[in-house]
Amino acid sequence: MTAPDYTLYGHHASGNVYKVALFFALAGHAYRYKHVDIFDGATRSDEFTAMNTFQEVPVLVHGDRVITQSDVILRYLADEIGRFGGRDFDERQRVQSWMAWSSNKVTNGLASARFGIRWANLEPEVIAHYQNRARNALDLVDRHLADNPWLAGEQPTIADMSACGYIYLADEAEVDLTPWRNVLEWSGRMAMLPGWHHPDKLPTTDATVAPAVAIPEIDED
Ligand SMILES: N[C@@H](CCC(=O)N[C@@H](CS)C(=O)NCC(=O)O)C(=O)O
């Protein structure tokens, strides 16, 4: 295999990193992975800060370009690789709207509850507040999915990858997804896509990640 063009800096516990890894997996594209020990201050080092002023993972390096923020990385990859970005102007706009909404409402509910439980040892009332936000977000996604197979169109897009990152980790936020049947069916549909993997399969060390399946180029227009 020739060396991959893309390098993803990440940590295996991160749902935001997973969104990007999932893009590569579903696009059948190899990437280089660099482990960043976010629990040992690695994002705060001078070297890392010089690369990413936001001091967070994921970071994508592609040639001379350094792209930060998971949803911006997803849009970049969709445009560069020509997959999952939306087939026309209207679909692209819907993709962007869903990504902006979910990186606020899904992250500030499920991701915050999970972080509070697993790492920050937050007070139960604070965790309950985040779980409640998560339930409100799940209500909305579930309602939308009642009439739509995917969030932004007739086929999966980066909007689905963005929203599902923390939904696959809902058990760690102690939110039982059983009441949201449409969300469960949608996440199941996603898991059936060739190449899909769960967040618990993110690499834990530096690695070259080859796609699990060879996925043919698809003309999405
Ligand atoms: N809005 C950012 C959030 C990224 C984020 O929260 N990254 C966390 C891991 S999930 C991180 O790197 N934390 C390390 C730190 O804050 O030092 C995105 O979508 O990429």
The ligand as a Tripos MOL2 file, in Angstrom:
@<TRIPOS>MOLECULE
LIG
   20    19     1     0     0
SMALL
NO_CHARGES

@<TRIPOS>ATOM
      1 N1        -15.5980   21.2360   18.3830 N.3       1 LIG1
      2 C1        -14.5090   20.2860   18.3540 C.3       1 LIG1
      3 C2        -14.4980   19.5220   19.6590 C.3       1 LIG1
      4 C3        -13.2460   18.6870   19.7910 C.3       1 LIG1
      5 C4        -13.0480   18.1660   21.1990 C.2       1 LIG1
      6 O1        -13.8340   18.4160   22.1150 O.2       1 LIG1
      7 N2        -11.9650   17.3980   21.3400 N.am      1 LIG1
      8 C5        -11.6390   16.8170   22.6300 C.3       1 LIG1
      9 C6        -11.7320   15.2970   22.5460 C.3       1 LIG1
     10 S1        -13.3890   14.8000   22.1080 S.3       1 LIG1
     11 C7        -10.2170   17.1760   22.9800 C.2       1 LIG1
     12 O2         -9.3470   17.1660   22.1420 O.2       1 LIG1
     13 N3         -9.9550   17.4860   24.2500 N.am      1 LIG1
     14 C8         -8.6180   17.7120   24.6980 C.3       1 LIG1
     15 C9         -8.4230   18.9710   25.4310 C.2       1 LIG1
     16 O3         -9.4020   19.7500   25.5660 O.co2     1 LIG1
     17 O4         -7.2910   19.2030   25.8540 O.co2     1 LIG1
     18 C10       -14.6430   19.3510   17.1390 C.2       1 LIG1
     19 O5        -15.7670   19.1530   16.6790 O.co2     1 LIG1
     20 O6        -13.6240   18.8790   16.6280 O.co2     1 LIG1
@<TRIPOS>BOND
     1     1     2 1
     2     2     3 1
     3     2    18 1
     4     3     4 1
     5     4     5 1
     6     5     6 2
     7     5     7 1
     8     7     8 1
     9     8     9 1
    10     8    11 1
    11     9    10 1
    12    11    12 2
    13    11    13 1
    14    13    14 1
    15    14    15 1
    16    15    16 2
    17    15    17 1
    18    18    19 2
    19    18    20 1
@<TRIPOS>SUBSTRUCTURE
     1 LIG1         1 GROUP 0 **** ****
